[in-house]
Amino acid sequence: MCRGSGCIWRGWPRPPRSSGSRAIRSPTPKARDWAVRDYRLYLLRDADPKRSVRYSNNALAALDDFHVRLGLGKADIGR
């Protein structure tokens, strides 16, 4: 609650109304695999500082866990 500027906390924002046509589609397994593969290459080659293989594998394991919890399955990439 802010008294000087007049702002009041009204709770969590409401979720957006889904109109059906604007619903977010879940990514295809191929798109997921490409995104994870590109992220791995970014970590190993382009990140500043460059990350080790161990660090990138831990990050990919976290992404795999996230995708499994969403019901998308693990990414099929080489490690």
SULJO-V563963 format. One record per helix or strand of 2 or more residues. SS is the DSSP state (h for helix, s for strand). FROM is the first residue (numbers start at 1). TO is the last residue. Records with the same first field share a line. If there is no record, write none. Layout:
SS->FROM-TO / FROM-TO
This chain:
h->29-46 / 53-70
